[in-house]
Amino acid sequence: MSFFEKIETENDLSASLTEQYRSRNYKSAYILGQRVNYPTADVLHDICEFTIQRPSGSPDNYRIYTPTTDTYGLQVVSTSANDTALGTGVRSVQINYLDQDWNEQIATIDMDGTSTVTAVASGVRRVNEFHSIETGTLSVAGGDITLETIGTTPEAPWTGRQTLGLISEGGNKDVTAIFTVPEGKEVLIDQLNLSSSNQDQSIRLISNTDPTSRTLIQANCFLFQTLDFIGSNTNVTQKLGLLKFPSRADIKVSSSPVSNTADTSCHVVMKIIDKV
């Protein structure tokens, strides 16, 4: 073991034991993503389980509903009557989101089957996580559970209700490979794990972060942070050496497959660290 390998190992071990990174509190987190239905081949698409709403004429590579000024409310609904507070499917869900001041908040909501339930009335800027926290005997969702904006979106060029997350039938967690760094935090990404089961593709970690200074740049200006070409039936692990992303940065994983029938998954390992 070299001197630098020894230092890196000791730092990682210290962080895992004390939940501090260089005397700052942190928590470990991850981003999961999966996609099996690409609209077209050879075009960059965000990795998520559902069709992404986007401005008319724009490619499928926007962060899912990213208003620059306005905020919105959230609601949840299922396609199955089994997903209720006393049902056999998902009984309650949790949403991790950023409020109008970009601070991290958590909302817990009881499901009401095919009846829509208001999750957060207003003041939401981003959604970072959507998963079940209580289930009945099925242990998974009885139907497709969607997380949507309340009403129509107020800010052009988006129109209509936007789908922000999906817990698919038989699942228990949204697998949209997108995350926004909360206010007062920064993210260090340690590792990017990629998998392609059936098609060659180019997969990229993307963020509105300057690649040199690691500072926030223009919203929706997503620059490539990594670039991986992987073959079909291939798994790739890329060590990023704790690549830094600032507060309010949007981070996502996108893929350009050679065929729209590509099956892609990703797993991003990161640390969310207090800035002070």
Secondary structure as GFF3:
##gff-version 3
##sequence-region A 1 276
A	DSSP	alpha_helix	3	18	.	.	.	ID=ss1
A	DSSP	beta_strand	20	21	.	.	.	ID=ss2
A	DSSP	beta_strand	24	35	.	.	.	ID=ss3
A	DSSP	beta_strand	45	46	.	.	.	ID=ss4
A	DSSP	beta_strand	72	78	.	.	.	ID=ss5
A	DSSP	beta_strand	90	99	.	.	.	ID=ss6
A	DSSP	beta_strand	104	110	.	.	.	ID=ss7
A	DSSP	beta_strand	117	135	.	.	.	ID=ss8
A	DSSP	beta_strand	145	149	.	.	.	ID=ss9
A	DSSP	beta_strand	163	167	.	.	.	ID=ss10
A	DSSP	beta_strand	178	180	.	.	.	ID=ss11
A	DSSP	beta_strand	185	196	.	.	.	ID=ss12
A	DSSP	beta_strand	201	207	.	.	.	ID=ss13
A	DSSP	beta_strand	223	224	.	.	.	ID=ss14
A	DSSP	beta_strand	228	230	.	.	.	ID=ss15
A	DSSP	beta_strand	234	245	.	.	.	ID=ss16
A	DSSP	beta_strand	250	257	.	.	.	ID=ss17
A	DSSP	beta_strand	264	274	.	.	.	ID=ss18
###
